[in-house]
Amino acid sequence: MERYLKNKTFYKIQSQSTIDNPDQRIVDDLSSFTGTALSFSLTLFNAAIDLISFSNILFGIYPPLFGVLLAYSLGGTALSVFLGKVLFLLSYFC
């Protein structure tokens, strides 16, 4: 934004008419970005709250099962990351 307002860049763009409504485009992009960022943040927050609450409930019911499921989920995630890297390299170099 600083570069847009510096050295009368705004007036140069408006007078040359190379870009139609640059200020409106900036406003639209900012609106879209903030909406997406807020939605993403709320999704992450809700997922974290769900994880904490359900983990607490499961740990309260049967702690060994919580440990097994935690190890299972971490192992599955690690395996997915490893296989994903291998598949990416295969698709990239083939």
C-alpha positions as CSV (number, residue, x, y, z in Angstrom):
1,M,0.0,0.0,0.0
2,E,2.9,2.3,0.8
3,R,4.3,1.8,-2.7
4,Y,0.9,2.5,-4.2
5,L,0.6,5.9,-2.5
6,K,4.3,6.9,-2.8
7,N,5.5,9.3,-5.5
8,K,1.9,9.9,-6.7
9,T,1.7,6.4,-8.2
10,F,-2.0,6.4,-7.7
11,Y,-2.4,9.5,-9.9
12,K,-0.1,8.1,-12.6
13,I,-2.1,4.8,-12.8
14,Q,-5.4,6.7,-12.9
15,S,-4.2,9.1,-15.7
16,Q,-2.7,6.4,-17.9
17,S,-5.8,4.2,-17.6
18,T,-3.8,1.0,-17.7
19,I,-5.7,-0.5,-14.8
20,D,-9.5,0.0,-14.4
21,N,-10.5,1.1,-10.9
22,P,-7.3,0.1,-9.0
23,D,-8.6,1.3,-5.6
24,Q,-11.7,-0.8,-6.0
25,R,-9.6,-3.9,-6.9
26,I,-7.5,-3.4,-3.8
27,V,-10.6,-3.1,-1.6
28,D,-12.0,-6.3,-3.1
29,D,-8.8,-8.2,-2.6
30,L,-8.5,-7.1,1.0
31,S,-12.1,-8.0,1.7
32,S,-11.6,-11.5,0.2
33,F,-8.3,-12.0,2.1
34,T,-9.7,-11.0,5.4
35,G,-12.8,-13.1,5.0
36,T,-10.7,-16.1,4.0
37,A,-8.2,-15.6,6.9
38,L,-11.0,-15.2,9.4
39,S,-12.7,-18.4,8.2
40,F,-9.5,-20.3,8.3
41,S,-8.7,-19.1,11.8
42,L,-12.1,-20.0,13.1
43,T,-11.9,-23.5,11.5
44,L,-8.5,-24.1,13.2
45,F,-9.8,-22.8,16.5
46,N,-12.9,-25.0,16.3
47,A,-10.8,-28.1,15.4
48,A,-8.4,-27.4,18.3
49,I,-11.3,-27.0,20.8
50,D,-12.9,-30.3,19.5
51,L,-9.6,-32.1,19.8
52,I,-9.0,-30.9,23.3
53,S,-12.5,-31.7,24.5
54,F,-12.8,-35.1,22.9
55,S,-9.3,-36.0,24.1
56,N,-10.3,-35.1,27.6
57,I,-13.5,-37.2,27.5
58,L,-11.7,-40.2,26.0
59,F,-8.8,-39.9,28.6
60,G,-11.4,-39.8,31.4
61,I,-13.2,-42.9,30.1
62,Y,-10.1,-45.1,29.5
63,P,-6.6,-43.7,29.5
64,P,-4.8,-46.6,27.8
65,L,-7.2,-46.3,24.8
66,F,-6.3,-42.6,24.6
67,G,-2.6,-43.5,24.4
68,V,-3.2,-46.2,21.7
69,L,-5.3,-43.9,19.6
70,L,-2.8,-41.0,20.0
71,A,0.0,-43.3,18.8
72,Y,-2.1,-44.6,16.0
73,S,-3.0,-41.1,14.7
74,L,0.6,-39.9,15.0
75,G,1.9,-43.0,13.2
76,G,-0.7,-42.6,10.4
77,T,0.2,-38.9,10.0
78,A,3.9,-39.7,9.8
79,L,3.3,-42.5,7.3
80,S,1.1,-40.2,5.1
81,V,3.7,-37.5,5.2
82,F,6.5,-39.9,4.2
83,L,4.5,-41.5,1.4
84,G,3.3,-38.1,0.2
85,K,6.9,-36.9,-0.2
86,V,7.8,-40.1,-2.1
87,L,4.8,-39.7,-4.4
88,F,5.6,-36.1,-5.0
89,L,9.2,-36.8,-5.9
90,L,8.0,-39.6,-8.2
91,S,5.5,-37.4,-10.0
92,Y,7.9,-34.5,-10.2
93,F,10.8,-36.4,-11.7
94,C,8.9,-38.8,-13.9
